[in-house]
Amino acid sequence: MLQIRAAVDSATLSRLTVPNKYNDSYHLAVKLSLYNDDPTTTSVVDAELIRFCATAVTGTTSDTSAPEFFFRQQGSSMTSTAEVTLVFDYGRRGDVAADELVKKEMAKSSGRRDGEVGVGAGRAHARGCIGSLIGVAFIVLIYWAIFQPHHIRATVESATLTNLTVVSSNAAAVSYNLTVTLSFYNPSLRVNIYYDAMAAELRFRDAVLGPAANSTSPSSEFLQRRKTSDDVRLQFGYGGGVAVAGDVAGELEKEIKAGGPVGLELDVDLRVRYVLRVFKVRQKPRVWCQLSIPVKTEGPGPGVGGAVAPGDRCTVKY
């Protein structure tokens, strides 16, 4: 007994609009696959029957891609298949030939599939890149957790101030000589620290008294081993005077005449590298030290001086 099965392969709807003076409501292309399950029977299906059934359902006329569809026996143990595309062009039937409509619809469908494949490939590539970055970051995090690098600790070992003189006349200036010894400690158990650069400034109430240390000893570039301390000596030699604002000179002169300690601030900018075997992590810590130096008159001259005992802890910010 002849049995024919049908399946919808694709359906494309376009130009779906409210009916207007052009009587253009919609365009629909449906692709059907018809299967002959009887391996011994050859059948012929009239396209008019398909047209009639489609019209009865949709209330419109339709064009088919071929006038007749033949199902022929392909072998004693094989069934046969035929494909048909129905095109419904309500209101503008006959403007474009059915086969051209089919080609256009199939081209649009193919373009959409290609676009979807391209977008999918791009998303897959992006996911792969993100996964790789996450993997690298995870490895670095594991190394960081194993080696446990810690922040540098800094303390003031000594500070000696001599010949501090303030001129508060029209050309306000401050002259002095200051030597500060800082102790840097590396508390890490397995990580060495390379000091690549060091720049220091001396301030009084945010006013710069020395643009930079005249010299450092040892050099600002050195290697510090794990669990070790290294001393760095900073020298500010401004016996010839540094120009400052008049109000700054006046405030400093008041502190000197009050007989109490003079409050100075030492800022040190560092550039260091933490070495984790094959990994190197660069950091720019900033060291801030508060120097409270009690001063007294030195000899017959107008200058004053003083010194501080070791042990004042500095603040280190990364």
N, C-alpha and C positions, 0 to 999 in steps of 0.2 A: 504494500500500500504506500502510495506517495505521501510523504510528509515533508513539509517545508517549514523551516524555522527561520525567524528574522531577529536580528540584533542591531541596535543603534550604535554605530561606531563613533559618530561625532555629530554635533548640532551647533551651528553658528548663527546667532541672531544679531542683526544690525539694523540701523535706521528705524529704531522703534520710536515713533513719534505720534503725537495726537493728530488725527486726520485733518488736513488743511485743504486749501484750494487745489493743491497739486495731487491730492488723493494719494499721498505717500505715507503709508502707515508702518510697514516693516518689511524686512528682507530676511528670509530664513533658508538656510541650506542644511539638509539632513542627509547623512550618509548611512545607508543600510547595508548589512551583509545578510544574504539569503543563503540558507544551507539546505541541500537536498540530502535527506538521511537515507534514501533508498538507493543502494548501490546498483540496482538492476534496471532502474527506470530513468528515461530521459524526459525532461519536462520543459514546457515552454510557458512562460508567464507573460501575459500581455501587459504592456505598460499602461494601457487604458484602464485596466482593472486597478492598478496601483494609483493612477491619477484619480479615479472615481472614489476610492476609499479615503485618500488624503483630502479630497475636496469635502467629503461628507463630514470629516472630523473638524477641519479648520474653517470651513466656510469660504475658502478661497480656491483659486485655480493654481496649478503647479506645472512646472516643466520637469522632465526627467532627462537624465544624461544619455539615454538611448531608447529607441522605440520598443525594443523587445529584449528579454533576458533569457538566455538558453541555459538550462542545466543539463549537462551531458555526463554520461558515465565516464569516469576517469580510470576505472579498473574494477576488478571483481571485488576487491576488499576496500575500496576507497569511496568516500563521498565527495561531492563537488560543491563549490562555493561560487557565488556571484555577488558583485557589489553594484549598488545603484545609489545615485545622489539625487535627491528631490530638492528643487529650488522653488521657494514660494516668494514671489515678489508682488505683494498686494498693491494694486493701484498703478503700478508701472510695468505690468507684465508686457513683455515683448520689446522693452527698451534695449535690453542687452540679451544676447543669445544665451541659452542655458549653459552651453559648454564654457563660455567666457566667465559666466557667474561662478561656475564650479571652480575654474582655474583661480579666480580671484580669491574665493573663500579658502581654497586649499593653500594658496600662497600666504594668506594672512595667518592661517593656522600654523604653517611651518615657521613663519617668522616669529610668532609668539613662542613656539617651542624652543627655537634657537636662542631667543632672548632669555627664556627661563633657564636654559642650560648655562648661558654665559653668566647670569647673575648667581646661579648656584655655584659655579666654579669659583667666582670671585669671593663669595662668602666662605667657601671651603678654604681658599688660600688665606683669607684674613684670619679664620679660626686657627689655621696652622701656625701663622706668625705669632698670634697671641699666645698660643700654647707653648711655643719655643721660648718666648720672653718670660713667661711664668716659670718655665723650667729652669732657665738661667738664674732668675731671681731667687728661686728656691734653693739652688745650689749655693749661691753666695750667702744666703741666710743661714744655711747649715754650717758653712765654714765660719761665719761670724759667731754663731752660737758655740761652736767647738773651741775656737781660739779665744773668745771673750776679750776683745780689746776694750780698754777702759779709758776714760778721759784723763788728760794730763792734770797733775796736781802741781800748784806753784805756791811757794812761800817766799817771804822776804828774809834773806839771811842777814843782810846788813844794809844800812843806808847812811852815808856820811855827807853832810852838807857843810860847805865852807864859803866864806866871803859873800854871804847873801846881802846885797845892797839894793835899795829901792830909791829911784829918783822919780819924784812925783811932780816935777815942774812941767813946763810946756811940752817937752819931749820926754814923756814918761818912759822909763826903762827899768829892767830888772837884770842885775848881774849876779852870777852865782857859779859854783862848781858842785856837782853832785855825782857821787858814785853809789850805785845800787847793785847789790848782788842778789840774784834770784836763783832759787833752787827749783828745778823741774824734775818731777818724779813720774816714772812710767810704771803704773801699777799692774799692767797686763802680765799674764802668766806666760804667754807664748808669742807675743807680738812685739816686734821692734818698731821704733819710730824714727823716721828720717826728718830732721828739721831742715827745710829747704830755704826759708827766709824768715827774718825777724826785723820788725820795725817798731821803735818805741818813741813815745811822746810824753812829756811832762806837762801837767796842767795844774792850774790854780783856779778853782771855781769855773771850770769849762773853758778858761782862757789858756791858750797854748803858750807855755814858757820856753819850750824847746821843741823845734820842729822835728827833731829825731836825735837819737843818741849819737854822739860823735864817734863812739867806738864800742864794740862788743868783744868780750873775751870769754871763751874761745870764739872762733868765727861763728856767724849766724847759721852756718851749715854744718851739721854734725849728725852722727848716728847715736841714738840712745837705745841701749839694750833693755830687754825686759827686766822688770823689778829692780831698776837702778835709778840713781839720782845724778843729775849733772848741774853744776853751778854755772851761771852766765852772769858776767859783770857788765853793766851798762854805765857808761860815763857821759855825763853832760857837762861840757866845759864852755861856759858862757861868761867868762870874766869880762869880756868886752861889752856885755849888755845885750838884752833882747828888748825890742820895742814892744810895749803893751799899751792897752787903753788906759786913760787916766783914772777911771773908776776902779779898774783892776789893781793898778799901782797903789791907789789909796787904801783899798781893803787889805792888801798884803802888808802895807806899812802899819796899819792899825793892829794886825795880829802880832807883828814883831814888837811893837811898843807895849802891847799888853803883857808881854813876858810869858805867854803860854806857848803851847806847841803850834807850829805852822802846819796846816793841812795841805798836803800836795797829793796829786793823783798821777799814777803811772799807768799808761795804757800801752800794751804790747800786742801787736798783731803778728800772728804766726801763720806759716804755711808748712804743714807737716804731711807725711805719708805713713799710714799704717800698712805694714807689710804682713800679709797673711799667706805665706809661702808664695804661690804663684799669683795671688791677688794683691792689688795695691789700692788702698782707699785714701783719697786725698781729702784733707780737712783744713779749715781756716779758723782755728780757735782764737778767741780774744781774751787776753789776760788783763784784769783790772786790779790794781793794788792801791790801797789807801795808805799813804805815808803821813804819819803824825810825828813830826820831828820837833822836840823841844830845843829852842835856840837860846843862845846867850852871846854876849859881846865877846869878840875875839880881838885881844890886843888893843892897841891904840886907835886902830882904824874904825870906820863906821860899820864894817861888816859884822854879821853874826853867823853862827854855825851851830851844828849839833849832830847827833847821831841817834839811831834807833837800834834796839836790841833785836836779835833774830827771833823768828817764830810767827810773825804776822802772816795769816793765810790770805792768799789772793783769790779772786773769783775768776773762774775759767768758763767761758761760754762758747758753745759751738754753733 
